[in-house]
């Protein structure tokens, strides 16, 4: 199970006007995802980057049956929820809280926000999709109330099929999100310059 190991940077949360939760990919670390900070316009943000146990949010592919990835998946979702609660206690409301992730962390960012749909500051998914061997709509609830969501993906990503990103866009749109799905031909499993630019637009939208 995941423990609350979080690297905090940026402005202290009780002084910040916005917050960004950054979720790393499989086999990576909180420090790895924080390396994006220098490319992001987050000068007025409190930033929290949690560390997954054994550098993995859940053990199998995000396309595996959900039960196969338990209890790690539920633990990861609860950890993100705990961070949100801590941020809100500091006086930052959910419409000023942004959630960003890459790969496995991108999938977690979409899964958490869709299970807890409300007016978020924004959701940024660098190569991700909702989690499960299929879309389980019964797991999702709430209203995004126009939250801006960005999902970037390659047309042939080796880990995240484009069709799942497309299905995720449909579900989140039906729940009131404003979803921008950008597809990059032949892109490797990485983050490109345009994705960073779009992320910065979202980070500056609230």
RAKAKA-V326309 format. One record per backbone hydrogen bond with DSSP energy under -0.5 kcal/mol. CO is the residue of the C=O (numbers start at 0). NH is the residue of the N-H. If there is no record, write none. Layout:
BEGIN
co nh
CO NH
CO NH
END
This chain:
BEGIN
co nh
2 4
3 5
4 50
5 7
6 48
8 46
11 14
11 15
17 45
18 97
19 21
19 47
20 99
21 23
22 101
24 27
28 32
29 33
30 34
31 34
32 35
33 36
34 37
35 38
35 39
36 39
39 41
41 44
43 16
43 17
44 10
45 19
46 8
47 21
47 49
48 6
49 23
49 51
51 54
52 55
54 26
54 27
60 63
61 131
64 67
64 68
65 68
66 69
68 72
70 74
71 75
72 76
73 77
74 78
75 79
76 80
77 81
78 82
79 83
80 84
81 85
82 86
83 87
84 88
85 89
86 89
86 91
87 90
90 92
92 95
93 96
93 120
95 18
95 97
96 120
96 121
97 20
98 123
99 22
100 125
101 104
102 106
103 107
104 108
105 109
106 110
107 111
108 112
109 113
110 114
111 115
113 116
113 140
116 142
117 119
121 98
122 124
122 149
123 100
123 125
124 126
124 151
125 102
133 135
134 136
135 138
136 139
140 116
143 146
146 177
147 122
148 179
149 124
150 181
151 126
152 183
153 156
158 160
160 163
160 164
161 165
162 166
163 167
164 168
165 169
166 170
167 171
168 172
169 173
170 174
171 176
172 175
174 143
175 145
176 178
177 148
178 180
179 150
179 181
181 152
182 184
183 154
183 186
187 189
191 195
192 196
193 197
194 198
195 199
196 200
197 201
198 202
199 203
201 204
END
